[in-house]
Structures are given as structure tokens and as C-alpha cells.
Amino acid sequence: MPSSMNQFSGGITTPSAGEYAISASASGGGSISPSGVALVASGGDSATYTFTAGEGYVLTNVLVDGTPQGAITEKQFIGVSADHTIEALFAVKTYTISVTQSTGGTITPDPAASVGHGADSEAFMIVPESNHYVQDVRVDEQSVGVLWEYTFTDVS
């Protein structure tokens, strides 16, 4: 801990004269490194902040002093002359399930379904038209047999 850092009860860090605080946090399913409050000497450069999404999550945005920066991979504050905040925002990764069907029947829902990581899809109903039958259902190019309903489970 730098000797110029002031710390009050409860672990709240405040800068001394000639220092600025950078507060780093993450919300959702991921992390920012380094996290917490870092003190930087006036005119100095901060550490490089990096963002790591947890399994099944994706970085959606980084807010620097409340301003969206997009899903950048890293951020460093150069020539620090003010306090700053940096927050990494994460969301559950989603997947699209596309439907392709031949003639003679319908699959619903169609055209596609969106499913969150680790979740189950709604049931896909396979309904042949009159005088037709289900010959085969293929999932990810693999036969799963003759079915009239299919649910994707634990999507990843």
C-alpha cells in the first residue's frame, strides 16, 4: 500500500494530494482486473484494465466515467489528471437456433429461436402435412430420428 494513501474505517480509500482515484468494477457474469480503487500519481499512467467474461457470458460494454466505450478489450488511463470510474458490463451469451425444413410439413417456431447459455429452448413442433410423414429430424447435421417434438437442453 503506498504511504501516501489515506484509508478510513471500512476500507474506503481516498487519494492524497497529487493523487487521483480510479474506481474499477464489473457487473453481470465477468470480472475486471485490477478491480477496486487504485491510486495514480498526478500525470501518471494507470495499470491496464482487462475484462474477462465468465463461462456463458459476454462483455457487452465498458463504461468510462459513465460514457459507453463498447466491448473494448482493455483500457489504460494516460496522464491522469482527475478521478475516474471504469465499469465492465456482462450479459448472458445467447444463441440462435435456426430452422430449415423441406416441403410437406412445418416446424414451429420458425424462422428461429434465441436461447440463453445453459437454458433449454422452447419445444420445436414438427407437423407433417396430410399425406406426408416425418422421414428424419436432423440437429446440427446429425440424425435424431423420427420425432414430432424436439427441445434443445443446456444450450452452449
C-alpha positions as CSV (number, residue, x, y, z in Angstrom):
1,M,0.0,0.0,0.0
2,P,1.5,3.4,-1.0
3,S,2.4,5.5,2.0
4,S,0.5,8.4,0.5
5,M,-2.8,6.5,0.5
6,N,-5.4,7.5,3.1
7,Q,-7.7,4.9,4.4
8,F,-10.7,5.5,6.6
9,S,-12.5,2.9,8.6
10,G,-14.5,0.5,6.4
11,G,-11.6,0.2,3.9
12,I,-12.6,3.3,1.9
13,T,-9.5,4.6,0.0
14,T,-9.1,8.3,-0.8
15,P,-6.3,9.9,-2.7
16,S,-3.7,12.2,-1.0
17,A,-2.6,15.5,-2.6
18,G,-1.2,14.8,-6.0
19,E,-3.1,11.5,-6.5
20,Y,-6.3,10.5,-8.3
21,A,-8.5,7.5,-7.7
22,I,-9.7,5.1,-10.4
23,S,-12.6,3.0,-9.3
24,A,-13.0,-0.2,-11.2
25,S,-15.9,-2.6,-11.1
26,A,-17.8,-5.3,-13.1
27,S,-21.5,-6.2,-13.2
28,G,-23.0,-9.4,-14.6
29,G,-21.0,-12.5,-15.2
30,G,-17.5,-11.4,-15.5
31,S,-14.6,-9.5,-13.9
32,I,-12.3,-6.5,-14.4
33,S,-8.6,-6.6,-13.5
34,P,-7.4,-4.8,-11.5
35,S,-10.6,-4.2,-9.6
36,G,-11.4,-1.8,-6.7
37,V,-9.8,1.5,-6.2
38,A,-6.3,2.3,-7.5
39,L,-4.4,5.5,-6.8
40,V,-2.4,7.1,-9.6
41,A,0.0,10.0,-9.2
42,S,-1.0,13.2,-11.0
43,G,0.2,12.9,-14.6
44,G,0.9,9.2,-14.2
45,D,-0.5,6.3,-16.1
46,S,-2.8,3.7,-14.6
47,A,-2.5,-0.1,-14.9
48,T,-4.0,-1.6,-18.0
49,Y,-7.5,-2.8,-17.2
50,T,-8.7,-6.0,-18.8
51,F,-12.1,-7.7,-18.8
52,T,-12.9,-11.4,-18.6
53,A,-16.3,-12.8,-19.3
54,G,-17.3,-15.8,-17.2
55,E,-18.5,-19.0,-18.8
56,G,-21.7,-18.4,-20.8
57,Y,-21.3,-14.6,-20.6
58,V,-20.1,-11.9,-23.0
59,L,-18.7,-8.4,-22.4
60,T,-21.3,-6.0,-23.7
61,N,-19.9,-2.6,-22.8
62,V,-17.3,-0.8,-20.8
63,L,-18.3,2.5,-19.2
64,V,-15.5,5.0,-18.6
65,D,-16.8,7.9,-16.4
66,G,-20.3,6.8,-17.3
67,T,-19.6,7.0,-21.1
68,P,-20.1,3.8,-23.2
69,Q,-16.9,2.6,-24.9
70,G,-18.2,-0.6,-26.5
71,A,-16.9,-4.0,-25.9
72,I,-13.2,-3.0,-25.8
73,T,-10.5,-5.5,-24.8
74,E,-8.5,-3.2,-22.5
75,K,-8.2,0.3,-21.2
76,Q,-5.4,2.4,-19.7
77,F,-5.7,5.9,-18.3
78,I,-2.7,8.0,-19.6
79,G,-1.6,11.3,-18.0
80,V,-4.2,11.0,-15.2
81,S,-5.4,14.5,-14.0
82,A,-8.8,13.6,-12.5
83,D,-10.6,10.8,-10.7
84,H,-12.1,8.2,-13.0
85,T,-14.5,5.2,-12.9
86,I,-14.5,2.2,-15.2
87,E,-17.2,-0.5,-15.2
88,A,-17.3,-3.7,-17.3
89,L,-20.8,-4.8,-18.2
90,F,-21.5,-8.5,-19.0
91,A,-24.7,-10.3,-20.2
92,V,-25.7,-13.9,-20.7
93,K,-24.5,-15.2,-24.1
94,T,-27.4,-16.0,-26.4
95,Y,-27.5,-18.5,-29.3
96,T,-29.8,-18.6,-32.3
97,I,-31.4,-21.9,-33.3
98,S,-32.3,-21.8,-37.0
99,V,-34.9,-23.9,-38.6
100,T,-34.6,-25.5,-42.1
101,Q,-37.4,-27.7,-43.3
102,S,-38.2,-29.5,-46.5
103,T,-41.6,-29.4,-48.2
104,G,-44.6,-31.4,-46.8
105,G,-44.7,-30.0,-43.3
106,T,-43.9,-27.3,-40.8
107,I,-41.6,-26.7,-37.9
108,T,-42.6,-24.1,-35.3
109,P,-41.3,-21.8,-34.0
110,D,-39.9,-20.6,-37.3
111,P,-37.7,-18.9,-38.6
112,A,-35.5,-19.0,-35.4
113,A,-35.4,-19.0,-31.7
114,S,-32.9,-17.3,-29.3
115,V,-31.8,-19.2,-26.2
116,G,-29.5,-18.1,-23.3
117,H,-26.4,-20.0,-22.4
118,G,-27.3,-23.0,-20.2
119,A,-31.0,-22.7,-20.8
120,D,-33.4,-25.0,-22.6
121,S,-35.2,-23.9,-25.8
122,E,-38.9,-24.0,-26.3
123,A,-40.2,-27.2,-27.9
124,F,-39.9,-27.3,-31.7
125,M,-43.0,-28.9,-33.1
126,I,-42.7,-30.9,-36.3
127,V,-46.0,-31.4,-38.1
128,P,-46.3,-33.2,-41.4
129,E,-49.0,-32.1,-43.9
130,S,-51.7,-34.5,-44.8
131,N,-50.4,-37.5,-46.9
132,H,-46.8,-36.8,-45.7
133,Y,-44.8,-38.2,-42.9
134,V,-41.6,-37.3,-40.9
135,Q,-38.7,-39.1,-42.5
136,D,-35.9,-37.8,-40.3
137,V,-35.1,-34.9,-38.0
138,R,-31.5,-33.7,-38.0
139,V,-30.0,-31.5,-35.3
140,D,-26.6,-29.9,-36.1
141,E,-26.4,-32.2,-39.2
142,Q,-26.9,-35.3,-37.1
143,S,-29.9,-37.6,-37.3
144,V,-32.0,-37.7,-34.1
145,G,-34.6,-40.0,-35.7
146,V,-38.3,-39.6,-36.4
147,L,-39.7,-37.1,-33.9
148,W,-42.7,-34.7,-33.7
149,E,-41.2,-32.5,-31.0
150,Y,-37.6,-31.6,-30.1
151,T,-36.2,-29.4,-27.3
152,F,-32.6,-28.3,-27.1
153,T,-31.3,-28.7,-23.5
154,D,-28.5,-26.9,-21.7
155,V,-27.6,-24.9,-24.8
156,S,-23.9,-23.9,-25.1
